[in-house]
Amino acid sequence: MWHKPRLMTAVSDLLLLAGGVALLVAAVIWGAPRLRLFPLNEVLVTHELREVRHSDVQQVLSALLHGNFFTVSPEAIRLSLEQLPWVRRAEVWRKWPARIEVRIEEQQAAAHWGDGQGELVNTFGEVFSAPLTREQPLPRLSGPTGSAGEVLRRYAEFAQLLKPVGVLPAHVALSPRLAWLLKMENGMLVELGREQAKAPIRVRLQRFVEYYPSLSETRHGRPIAVDMRYPNGFALRFPASAAQEVKGKK
């Protein structure tokens, strides 16, 4: 190789070119934050927002869109956006040459959660806090910490089973002892109790549906509560006397 001057010259030129490119890249990386190069000219939210307020998004972006295309932090913007009410997940990325794009996945409320402190359950069974921006006829669910997904799943199951009687649960509650209680849209309470192998919750609720049309025809009037915890029957409670109870058998 040392005896081939032309080859040595070519290699030397190539090394000089590579060094020049490396210096140029380093200069851009080092100098871009200090010079007004590659400014951001546009921020695009990729789809329409229904629950998240545009003013809240704008406030986050205004606080974090410092520097230029290379120095702005998409991760910092994402983390801040995900702290906003109604934002379940956010994605932020750069779009050459001068744009930041934002995609926001909004929470979809399926029910109120708990004792009315502003918590909601989304369609994934996750609890979140956000003010309702419009009137929504949502049921109320409650249960021990970490049970929101199971309670939401059971609500959907109960609502399906109750379709024949045309009355849905307004409130589904799971107690710390894992007993189920329904409050219907008409105010009637349905005690289902705990899951049992010999008398599953589903079977007990189907029995309630079977007898529901006859409940308004009792000589005491319509009951305020129906206790379905019995393996083969039920008990009715009426408003005239809290102690008054009528038992029925299947």
Buried (B, 14 or more C-beta within 10 A) or exposed (E): EEEEEEEEEEEEEEEEEEEEEEEEEEEEEEEBEEEEEBEBEEBEBEEEBEBBEEEBBEEBBEEBBEBBBEEBBBEBBBBBBBEBBBBBEBBBEBEEEEBBBBBBBBBBBBBBBBEEEEBBBBEEBBBBEBEEEEEEEBBBBBBEEEBBBBBBEBBEBBBEBBEEBEBBBBBBBBEEEEBBBBBBBEEBBBBBBEEEEEBEBBEBBBBBBEBBEEBEEEEEEBBBBBBBBBEEBBBBBBEEEEEEEEEBEE
